[in-house]
Amino acid sequence: MQTKLQTKKLHHTFIRDGRFYFSRRVPIDLQDHYTVPRIVRALGTSSPVEARKLATIASAQLESYWANMRLTRIEAIGHDLRVMSGAIAPNAMIALQGTAMPALVAAITISEARDLYIQQKGKGRPPTFKRAADRSTAYLVAA
């Protein structure tokens, strides 16, 4: 009878075979990201004190993760005015090194972006800076 009372005090836990388990329902608005409606994981302890700590940590991590998932879904005012798929609005301005330049209407290639990056950020850098940029660009193109 005492173990049932312990689980009532320990939120998001239950006991099976003397061991504590963590359990949380997936929120309705996030269920399309999961294959199951409930997340259940063994806490690996039979101690109520340790189970409380582990369940609190697991719950906080899930809440943080879910909040981040919700933030990526938010459609703020003006979301339809955003630049999509790398294209830049014709009248937009880009600030590079403190100078404003008219934005390009067409998207630039990866190698052109690399060259611009090296031109703007590579001044006074060792030769390894350019090699690293070239290598990273090659990896991106290969992917």
DOTI-386943 format. One record per residue (C-alpha): residue number from 0; x, y, z. Coordinates in steps of 0.05 Angstrom, whole numbers, plus 32768, in hexadecimal, padded with zeros to 4 digits. Each point is the difference from the previous one (the first is absolute). Layout:
# DOTI-386943
[site NUM [X Y Z]] ...
***
This chain:
# DOTI-386943
[site 0 [8000 8000 8000]] [site 1 [803A 802F 800F]] [site 2 [801C 7FFA 7FB9]] [site 3 [7FBF 8019 7FE2]] [site 4 [8003 803D 802D]] [site 5 [8047 800C 7FEA]] [site 6 [7FED 8002 7FB7]] [site 7 [7FC9 8032 800F]] [site 8 [8034 802E 801D]] [site 9 [8031 7FF4 7FC7]] [site 10 [7FE3 8020 7FC2]] [site 11 [8008 7FDD 7FBE]] [site 12 [8017 7FBE 801F]] [site 13 [7FE6 7FBB 800E]] [site 14 [801D 7FC2 801F]] [site 15 [8006 7FBC 7FDE]] [site 16 [8024 7FC6 8022]] [site 17 [801B 802F 8035]] [site 18 [8022 802F 7FCC]] [site 19 [7FEA 8046 7FEF]] [site 20 [7FEC 8014 7FB9]] [site 21 [7FF7 8044 7FE1]] [site 22 [7FC0 800B 7FD8]] [site 23 [7FE6 803D 7FDB]] [site 24 [7FC8 8008 7FCD]] [site 25 [8014 8021 7FC0]] [site 26 [7FDA 8042 7FF9]] [site 27 [7FC8 7FFD 7FCC]] [site 28 [801F 8038 7FD6]] [site 29 [8042 7FD8 7FFB]] [site 30 [7FE5 7FBA 7FF5]] [site 31 [800E 8003 7FB5]] [site 32 [804B 7FFF 8013]] [site 33 [7FFA 7FBE 8027]] [site 34 [7FED 7FB9 7FF1]] [site 35 [7FE4 7FF5 8045]] [site 36 [7FD0 8029 802C]] [site 37 [8029 7FF7 803F]] [site 38 [804B 8002 8010]] [site 39 [8015 7FCC 8033]] [site 40 [8048 7FF4 8017]] [site 41 [801E 7FD9 8039]] [site 42 [8021 802E 8033]] [site 43 [802E 7FC7 8017]] [site 44 [7FF4 8009 804A]] [site 45 [7FD5 7FE6 8038]] [site 46 [800E 803C 802C]] [site 47 [7FC7 8033 8004]] [site 48 [8031 8039 800D]] [site 49 [802A 7FEF 7FC3]] [site 50 [7FC1 7FF4 7FD6]] [site 51 [7FE5 8045 8012]] [site 52 [8041 8020 7FE8]] [site 53 [8004 7FD8 7FC0]] [site 54 [7FB7 800B 7FEF]] [site 55 [8005 804B 800D]] [site 56 [803D 8004 7FD2]] [site 57 [7FDF 7FD6 7FC9]] [site 58 [7FC0 8028 8004]] [site 59 [8026 8042 7FFC]] [site 60 [8027 7FE7 7FC4]] [site 61 [7FC0 7FEA 7FDD]] [site 62 [7FDD 8042 800E]] [site 63 [803C 8026 7FE4]] [site 64 [8002 7FD5 7FC2]] [site 65 [7FB5 8006 7FF5]] [site 66 [8003 804C 800A]] [site 67 [8036 8003 7FCA]] [site 68 [7FD6 7FD6 7FD2]] [site 69 [7FC5 802E 800A]] [site 70 [802A 803E 7FF3]] [site 71 [8015 7FE5 7FBD]] [site 72 [7FB7 7FF9 7FED]] [site 73 [7FEB 8047 8013]] [site 74 [7FE9 802B 7FC7]] [site 75 [800F 8047 8014]] [site 76 [7FE3 803E 7FE1]] [site 77 [8023 800A 7FBD]] [site 78 [8016 7FB7 7FFA]] [site 79 [7FE6 8001 7FB9]] [site 80 [8030 8039 7FEF]] [site 81 [803E 7FD8 8010]] [site 82 [8035 7FF0 7FCC]] [site 83 [7FF5 7FB9 7FE8]] [site 84 [802E 7FCC 7FE2]] [site 85 [803E 802C 7FFD]] [site 86 [7FE1 8034 7FD1]] [site 87 [8008 8048 8017]] [site 88 [7FCC 8036 7FF6]] [site 89 [8014 8030 7FC8]] [site 90 [7FFF 803E 802B]] [site 91 [8023 7FE1 803C]] [site 92 [8042 801A 801A]] [site 93 [8038 7FD4 801B]] [site 94 [8033 801C 8031]] [site 95 [8046 7FE4 7FF5]] [site 96 [8038 801A 802B]] [site 97 [7FD8 803F 800F]] [site 98 [7FF2 8011 7FB7]] [site 99 [7FBA 7FF9 7FE3]] [site 100 [7FFB 7FE0 7FBC]] [site 101 [7FC3 7FF3 7FD6]] [site 102 [7FEB 7FB7 8008]] [site 103 [8005 7FD0 7FC7]] [site 104 [7FBD 7FEC 7FE1]] [site 105 [8019 7FBB 7FEC]] [site 106 [801E 7FCF 8032]] [site 107 [804B 7FF8 7FFE]] [site 108 [8025 7FBD 7FFC]] [site 109 [8023 7FE0 803A]] [site 110 [8044 800D 7FE2]] [site 111 [7FEF 8049 7FF6]] [site 112 [7FE9 8004 8048]] [site 113 [8042 7FDF 8016]] [site 114 [8028 8032 7FD7]] [site 115 [7FDA 803B 801E]] [site 116 [800A 7FE3 8045]] [site 117 [804B 7FF9 7FF5]] [site 118 [8004 8046 7FE3]] [site 119 [7FDB 801F 803B]] [site 120 [801A 7FD6 803A]] [site 121 [8042 7FE5 7FE7]] [site 122 [8029 8040 8001]] [site 123 [803E 7FF5 802B]] [site 124 [7FF0 7FB7 800D]] [site 125 [8031 7FC7 7FF5]] [site 126 [7FFB 7FD4 7FC1]] [site 127 [7FDD 7FCA 8029]] [site 128 [7FC2 802E 8004]] [site 129 [7FF5 7FFB 7FB5]] [site 130 [800F 7FB6 7FFF]] [site 131 [7FCD 7FF4 8037]] [site 132 [7FCB 8028 7FDB]] [site 133 [800F 7FDA 7FC0]] [site 134 [7FFC 7FBD 8024]] [site 135 [7FBE 8012 8022]] [site 136 [7FE3 8017 7FBE]] [site 137 [8016 7FBF 7FDF]] [site 138 [7FDD 7FD8 8037]] [site 139 [7FC1 8028 7FF7]] [site 140 [8000 7FF7 7FB4]] [site 141 [800D 7FB5 8008]] [site 142 [7FC5 7FF9 8030]] 
***
